[in-house]
Amino acid sequence: MADSALQALEARIDELVTLCQNLDRENRRLKAENSDWRHEREDLLQKNELARSKLEAMIARLRAME
């Protein structure tokens, strides 16, 4: 294999290694972001359920006053 072809192959491998490192970092960031969104969704669902139950209790008390 010619020296220039070997250098081109080495440069391409270096580019691929860099790309893999960048993709790995992005993947970890996206997984963390996804986890954050899932936790936020869980919190919002719990708050929504709490608000729903409080509202239903208020409605029941109002009906009882009629």
Biopython code that builds the backbone (N, CA, C, O; Angstrom):
import numpy as np
from Bio.PDB.StructureBuilder import StructureBuilder

atoms = [
    (1, "MET", "N", (0.855, -1.177, 0.000)),
    (1, "MET", "CA", (0.000, 0.000, 0.000)),
    (1, "MET", "C", (0.895, 1.233, 0.000)),
    (1, "MET", "O", (1.859, 1.313, 0.762)),
    (2, "ALA", "N", (0.573, 2.177, -0.849)),
    (2, "ALA", "CA", (1.385, 3.380, -0.970)),
    (2, "ALA", "C", (1.280, 4.200, 0.308)),
    (2, "ALA", "O", (0.291, 4.126, 1.037)),
    (3, "ASP", "N", (2.320, 4.980, 0.560)),
    (3, "ASP", "CA", (2.383, 5.801, 1.773)),
    (3, "ASP", "C", (1.233, 6.800, 1.821)),
    (3, "ASP", "O", (0.648, 7.022, 2.882)),
    (4, "SER", "N", (0.904, 7.404, 0.680)),
    (4, "SER", "CA", (-0.180, 8.392, 0.673)),
    (4, "SER", "C", (-1.534, 7.727, 0.926)),
    (4, "SER", "O", (-2.397, 8.306, 1.585)),
    (5, "ALA", "N", (-1.720, 6.521, 0.405)),
    (5, "ALA", "CA", (-2.970, 5.795, 0.639)),
    (5, "ALA", "C", (-3.090, 5.421, 2.110)),
    (5, "ALA", "O", (-4.179, 5.474, 2.682)),
    (6, "LEU", "N", (-1.973, 5.045, 2.720)),
    (6, "LEU", "CA", (-1.971, 4.698, 4.134)),
    (6, "LEU", "C", (-2.294, 5.931, 4.984)),
    (6, "LEU", "O", (-3.039, 5.844, 5.960)),
    (7, "GLN", "N", (-1.731, 7.067, 4.605)),
    (7, "GLN", "CA", (-2.012, 8.305, 5.338)),
    (7, "GLN", "C", (-3.483, 8.708, 5.172)),
    (7, "GLN", "O", (-4.104, 9.185, 6.122)),
    (8, "ALA", "N", (-4.034, 8.521, 3.984)),
    (8, "ALA", "CA", (-5.441, 8.845, 3.747)),
    (8, "ALA", "C", (-6.340, 7.933, 4.582)),
    (8, "ALA", "O", (-7.341, 8.374, 5.147)),
    (9, "LEU", "N", (-5.967, 6.660, 4.648)),
    (9, "LEU", "CA", (-6.728, 5.710, 5.458)),
    (9, "LEU", "C", (-6.644, 6.079, 6.936)),
    (9, "LEU", "O", (-7.646, 6.023, 7.649)),
    (10, "GLU", "N", (-5.475, 6.449, 7.389)),
    (10, "GLU", "CA", (-5.294, 6.857, 8.779)),
    (10, "GLU", "C", (-6.113, 8.110, 9.088)),
    (10, "GLU", "O", (-6.723, 8.205, 10.153)),
    (11, "ALA", "N", (-6.130, 9.055, 8.176)),
    (11, "ALA", "CA", (-6.914, 10.277, 8.371)),
    (11, "ALA", "C", (-8.399, 9.952, 8.433)),
    (11, "ALA", "O", (-9.128, 10.508, 9.254)),
    (12, "ARG", "N", (-8.842, 9.061, 7.575)),
    (12, "ARG", "CA", (-10.261, 8.666, 7.556)),
    (12, "ARG", "C", (-10.641, 7.949, 8.853)),
    (12, "ARG", "O", (-11.725, 8.163, 9.394)),
    (13, "ILE", "N", (-9.745, 7.102, 9.341)),
    (13, "ILE", "CA", (-9.989, 6.406, 10.605)),
    (13, "ILE", "C", (-10.077, 7.415, 11.750)),
    (13, "ILE", "O", (-10.938, 7.301, 12.622)),
    (14, "ASP", "N", (-9.191, 8.392, 11.740)),
    (14, "ASP", "CA", (-9.236, 9.438, 12.769)),
    (14, "ASP", "C", (-10.563, 10.196, 12.715)),
    (14, "ASP", "O", (-11.149, 10.510, 13.751)),
    (15, "GLU", "N", (-11.028, 10.485, 11.510)),
    (15, "GLU", "CA", (-12.318, 11.166, 11.362)),
    (15, "GLU", "C", (-13.451, 10.306, 11.919)),
    (15, "GLU", "O", (-14.343, 10.815, 12.599)),
    (16, "LEU", "N", (-13.417, 9.011, 11.634)),
    (16, "LEU", "CA", (-14.452, 8.101, 12.123)),
    (16, "LEU", "C", (-14.419, 7.982, 13.641)),
    (16, "LEU", "O", (-15.470, 7.913, 14.279)),
    (17, "VAL", "N", (-13.235, 7.958, 14.219)),
    (17, "VAL", "CA", (-13.112, 7.902, 15.678)),
    (17, "VAL", "C", (-13.705, 9.174, 16.288)),
    (17, "VAL", "O", (-14.443, 9.107, 17.271)),
    (18, "THR", "N", (-13.388, 10.310, 15.715)),
    (18, "THR", "CA", (-13.934, 11.573, 16.199)),
    (18, "THR", "C", (-15.451, 11.593, 16.067)),
    (18, "THR", "O", (-16.154, 12.021, 16.983)),
    (19, "LEU", "N", (-15.947, 11.135, 14.940)),
    (19, "LEU", "CA", (-17.389, 11.080, 14.727)),
    (19, "LEU", "C", (-18.048, 10.176, 15.757)),
    (19, "LEU", "O", (-19.085, 10.531, 16.318)),
    (20, "CYS", "N", (-17.466, 9.024, 16.010)),
    (20, "CYS", "CA", (-18.019, 8.099, 17.011)),
    (20, "CYS", "C", (-18.025, 8.729, 18.396)),
    (20, "CYS", "O", (-18.989, 8.572, 19.145)),
    (21, "GLN", "N", (-16.968, 9.432, 18.740)),
    (21, "GLN", "CA", (-16.911, 10.103, 20.036)),
    (21, "GLN", "C", (-17.997, 11.173, 20.142)),
    (21, "GLN", "O", (-18.656, 11.302, 21.173)),
    (22, "ASN", "N", (-18.173, 11.931, 19.071)),
    (22, "ASN", "CA", (-19.209, 12.970, 19.074)),
    (22, "ASN", "C", (-20.604, 12.358, 19.177)),
    (22, "ASN", "O", (-21.459, 12.855, 19.911)),
    (23, "LEU", "N", (-20.821, 11.283, 18.438)),
    (23, "LEU", "CA", (-22.123, 10.614, 18.492)),
    (23, "LEU", "C", (-22.379, 10.006, 19.867)),
    (23, "LEU", "O", (-23.510, 10.023, 20.355)),
    (24, "ASP", "N", (-21.348, 9.476, 20.485)),
    (24, "ASP", "CA", (-21.487, 8.919, 21.825)),
    (24, "ASP", "C", (-21.868, 10.012, 22.830)),
    (24, "ASP", "O", (-22.752, 9.813, 23.663)),
    (25, "ARG", "N", (-21.200, 11.157, 22.747)),
    (25, "ARG", "CA", (-21.524, 12.283, 23.637)),
    (25, "ARG", "C", (-22.963, 12.747, 23.412)),
    (25, "ARG", "O", (-23.705, 12.975, 24.368)),
    (26, "GLU", "N", (-23.347, 12.884, 22.153)),
    (26, "GLU", "CA", (-24.706, 13.323, 21.837)),
    (26, "GLU", "C", (-25.728, 12.297, 22.325)),
    (26, "GLU", "O", (-26.779, 12.666, 22.850)),
    (27, "ASN", "N", (-25.426, 11.035, 22.155)),
    (27, "ASN", "CA", (-26.329, 9.978, 22.600)),
    (27, "ASN", "C", (-26.519, 10.027, 24.120)),
    (27, "ASN", "O", (-27.641, 9.904, 24.611)),
    (28, "ARG", "N", (-25.434, 10.205, 24.854)),
    (28, "ARG", "CA", (-25.529, 10.296, 26.315)),
    (28, "ARG", "C", (-26.338, 11.519, 26.726)),
    (28, "ARG", "O", (-27.139, 11.456, 27.658)),
    (29, "ARG", "N", (-26.125, 12.644, 26.022)),
    (29, "ARG", "CA", (-26.871, 13.871, 26.319)),
    (29, "ARG", "C", (-28.360, 13.671, 26.054)),
    (29, "ARG", "O", (-29.202, 14.080, 26.853)),
    (30, "LEU", "N", (-28.674, 13.044, 24.935)),
    (30, "LEU", "CA", (-30.075, 12.817, 24.588)),
    (30, "LEU", "C", (-30.741, 11.845, 25.555)),
    (30, "LEU", "O", (-31.912, 12.017, 25.895)),
    (31, "LYS", "N", (-30.012, 10.832, 25.997)),
    (31, "LYS", "CA", (-30.573, 9.908, 26.976)),
    (31, "LYS", "C", (-30.862, 10.613, 28.294)),
    (31, "LYS", "O", (-31.894, 10.376, 28.922)),
    (32, "ALA", "N", (-29.946, 11.480, 28.708)),
    (32, "ALA", "CA", (-30.158, 12.239, 29.948)),
    (32, "ALA", "C", (-31.354, 13.177, 29.789)),
    (32, "ALA", "O", (-32.178, 13.299, 30.695)),
    (33, "GLU", "N", (-31.442, 13.832, 28.643)),
    (33, "GLU", "CA", (-32.562, 14.735, 28.379)),
    (33, "GLU", "C", (-33.874, 13.953, 28.373)),
    (33, "GLU", "O", (-34.874, 14.411, 28.924)),
    (34, "ASN", "N", (-33.869, 12.791, 27.759)),
    (34, "ASN", "CA", (-35.058, 11.943, 27.725)),
    (34, "ASN", "C", (-35.470, 11.544, 29.138)),
    (34, "ASN", "O", (-36.653, 11.556, 29.477)),
    (35, "SER", "N", (-34.501, 11.198, 29.944)),
    (35, "SER", "CA", (-34.785, 10.834, 31.333)),
    (35, "SER", "C", (-35.392, 12.016, 32.082)),
    (35, "SER", "O", (-36.346, 11.851, 32.842)),
    (36, "ASP", "N", (-34.843, 13.199, 31.868)),
    (36, "ASP", "CA", (-35.388, 14.400, 32.509)),
    (36, "ASP", "C", (-36.834, 14.639, 32.088)),
    (36, "ASP", "O", (-37.686, 14.954, 32.919)),
    (37, "TRP", "N", (-37.106, 14.488, 30.789)),
    (37, "TRP", "CA", (-38.470, 14.689, 30.296)),
    (37, "TRP", "C", (-39.422, 13.660, 30.890)),
    (37, "TRP", "O", (-40.560, 13.987, 31.226)),
    (38, "ARG", "N", (-38.960, 12.415, 31.021)),
    (38, "ARG", "CA", (-39.810, 11.359, 31.601)),
    (38, "ARG", "C", (-40.141, 11.673, 33.058)),
    (38, "ARG", "O", (-41.280, 11.499, 33.491)),
    (39, "HIS", "N", (-39.138, 12.137, 33.816)),
    (39, "HIS", "CA", (-39.383, 12.490, 35.215)),
    (39, "HIS", "C", (-40.347, 13.674, 35.310)),
    (39, "HIS", "O", (-41.252, 13.684, 36.145)),
    (40, "GLU", "N", (-40.146, 14.658, 34.456)),
    (40, "GLU", "CA", (-41.044, 15.807, 34.462)),
    (40, "GLU", "C", (-42.469, 15.372, 34.114)),
    (40, "GLU", "O", (-43.432, 15.857, 34.708)),
    (41, "ARG", "N", (-42.599, 14.462, 33.155)),
    (41, "ARG", "CA", (-43.921, 13.963, 32.772)),
    (41, "ARG", "C", (-44.579, 13.246, 33.945)),
    (41, "ARG", "O", (-45.763, 13.442, 34.218)),
    (42, "GLU", "N", (-43.795, 12.406, 34.640)),
    (42, "GLU", "CA", (-44.337, 11.706, 35.805)),
    (42, "GLU", "C", (-44.819, 12.693, 36.865)),
    (42, "GLU", "O", (-45.894, 12.524, 37.440)),
    (43, "ASP", "N", (-44.013, 13.721, 37.115)),
    (43, "ASP", "CA", (-44.401, 14.738, 38.097)),
    (43, "ASP", "C", (-45.688, 15.439, 37.683)),
    (43, "ASP", "O", (-46.580, 15.649, 38.504)),
    (44, "LEU", "N", (-45.780, 15.799, 36.411)),
    (44, "LEU", "CA", (-46.972, 16.484, 35.928)),
    (44, "LEU", "C", (-48.204, 15.582, 35.994)),
    (44, "LEU", "O", (-49.294, 16.044, 36.329)),
    (45, "LEU", "N", (-48.035, 14.301, 35.677)),
    (45, "LEU", "CA", (-49.160, 13.375, 35.786)),
    (45, "LEU", "C", (-49.619, 13.251, 37.232)),
    (45, "LEU", "O", (-50.821, 13.198, 37.492)),
    (46, "GLN", "N", (-48.692, 13.204, 38.168)),
    (46, "GLN", "CA", (-49.060, 13.122, 39.578)),
    (46, "GLN", "C", (-49.779, 14.391, 40.028)),
    (46, "GLN", "O", (-50.785, 14.319, 40.734)),
    (47, "LYS", "N", (-49.266, 15.551, 39.621)),
    (47, "LYS", "CA", (-49.918, 16.821, 39.975)),
    (47, "LYS", "C", (-51.302, 16.905, 39.354)),
    (47, "LYS", "O", (-52.240, 17.395, 39.982)),
    (48, "ASN", "N", (-51.429, 16.430, 38.131)),
    (48, "ASN", "CA", (-52.720, 16.431, 37.454)),
    (48, "ASN", "C", (-53.716, 15.545, 38.197)),
    (48, "ASN", "O", (-54.872, 15.923, 38.389)),
    (49, "GLU", "N", (-53.266, 14.382, 38.607)),
    (49, "GLU", "CA", (-54.137, 13.456, 39.342)),
    (49, "GLU", "C", (-54.542, 14.056, 40.685)),
    (49, "GLU", "O", (-55.696, 13.933, 41.096)),
    (50, "LEU", "N", (-53.610, 14.699, 41.366)),
    (50, "LEU", "CA", (-53.921, 15.357, 42.636)),
    (50, "LEU", "C", (-54.941, 16.469, 42.435)),
    (50, "LEU", "O", (-55.890, 16.590, 43.210)),
    (51, "ALA", "N", (-54.752, 17.282, 41.398)),
    (51, "ALA", "CA", (-55.699, 18.359, 41.099)),
    (51, "ALA", "C", (-57.066, 17.785, 40.753)),
    (51, "ALA", "O", (-58.088, 18.327, 41.172)),
    (52, "ARG", "N", (-57.095, 16.703, 40.000)),
    (52, "ARG", "CA", (-58.360, 16.075, 39.623)),
    (52, "ARG", "C", (-59.111, 15.586, 40.865)),
    (52, "ARG", "O", (-60.314, 15.809, 41.002)),
    (53, "SER", "N", (-58.391, 14.920, 41.762)),
    (53, "SER", "CA", (-59.052, 14.391, 42.952)),
    (53, "SER", "C", (-59.546, 15.523, 43.856)),
    (53, "SER", "O", (-60.619, 15.414, 44.449)),
    (54, "LYS", "N", (-58.777, 16.602, 43.964)),
    (54, "LYS", "CA", (-59.228, 17.749, 44.764)),
    (54, "LYS", "C", (-60.467, 18.379, 44.139)),
    (54, "LYS", "O", (-61.409, 18.745, 44.842)),
    (55, "LEU", "N", (-60.460, 18.501, 42.823)),
    (55, "LEU", "CA", (-61.607, 19.085, 42.130)),
    (55, "LEU", "C", (-62.841, 18.208, 42.295)),
    (55, "LEU", "O", (-63.939, 18.713, 42.529)),
    (56, "GLU", "N", (-62.663, 16.899, 42.174)),
    (56, "GLU", "CA", (-63.793, 15.991, 42.358)),
    (56, "GLU", "C", (-64.340, 16.078, 43.775)),
    (56, "GLU", "O", (-65.553, 16.017, 43.975)),
    (57, "ALA", "N", (-63.456, 16.220, 44.764)),
    (57, "ALA", "CA", (-63.896, 16.368, 46.153)),
    (57, "ALA", "C", (-64.667, 17.667, 46.334)),
    (57, "ALA", "O", (-65.677, 17.696, 47.036)),
    (58, "MET", "N", (-64.198, 18.742, 45.708)),
    (58, "MET", "CA", (-64.901, 20.026, 45.800)),
    (58, "MET", "C", (-66.273, 19.933, 45.157)),
    (58, "MET", "O", (-67.250, 20.451, 45.698)),
    (59, "ILE", "N", (-66.354, 19.283, 44.019)),
    (59, "ILE", "CA", (-67.632, 19.119, 43.329)),
    (59, "ILE", "C", (-68.585, 18.296, 44.194)),
    (59, "ILE", "O", (-69.771, 18.611, 44.296)),
    (60, "ALA", "N", (-68.065, 17.258, 44.805)),
    (60, "ALA", "CA", (-68.907, 16.419, 45.678)),
    (60, "ALA", "C", (-69.418, 17.230, 46.858)),
    (60, "ALA", "O", (-70.585, 17.094, 47.228)),
    (61, "ARG", "N", (-68.574, 18.077, 47.466)),
    (61, "ARG", "CA", (-69.024, 18.909, 48.573)),
    (61, "ARG", "C", (-70.084, 19.906, 48.126)),
    (61, "ARG", "O", (-71.056, 20.148, 48.842)),
    (62, "LEU", "N", (-69.896, 20.491, 46.928)),
    (62, "LEU", "CA", (-70.881, 21.444, 46.407)),
    (62, "LEU", "C", (-72.213, 20.767, 46.152)),
    (62, "LEU", "O", (-73.266, 21.331, 46.451)),
    (63, "ARG", "N", (-72.177, 19.580, 45.609)),
    (63, "ARG", "CA", (-73.432, 18.831, 45.360)),
    (63, "ARG", "C", (-74.124, 18.492, 46.668)),
    (63, "ARG", "O", (-75.352, 18.507, 46.758)),
    (64, "ALA", "N", (-73.328, 18.188, 47.675)),
    (64, "ALA", "CA", (-73.911, 17.837, 48.979)),
    (64, "ALA", "C", (-74.585, 19.056, 49.610)),
    (64, "ALA", "O", (-75.512, 18.909, 50.407)),
    (65, "MET", "N", (-74.118, 20.270, 49.253)),
    (65, "MET", "CA", (-74.712, 21.477, 49.809)),
    (65, "MET", "C", (-76.050, 21.821, 49.155)),
    (65, "MET", "O", (-76.820, 22.600, 49.717)),
    (66, "GLU", "N", (-76.335, 21.273, 48.010)),
    (66, "GLU", "CA", (-77.575, 21.592, 47.287)),
    (66, "GLU", "C", (-78.800, 21.109, 48.003)),
    (66, "GLU", "O", (-79.915, 21.303, 47.519)),
]
sb = StructureBuilder()
sb.init_structure("model")
sb.init_model(0)
sb.init_chain("A")
sb.init_seg("    ")
for serial, (resi, resn, name, xyz) in enumerate(atoms, 1):
    if name == "N":
        sb.init_residue(resn, " ", resi, " ")
    sb.init_atom(name, np.array(xyz, "f"), 0.0, 1.0, " ", f" {name:<3s}", serial, name[0])
structure = sb.get_structure()
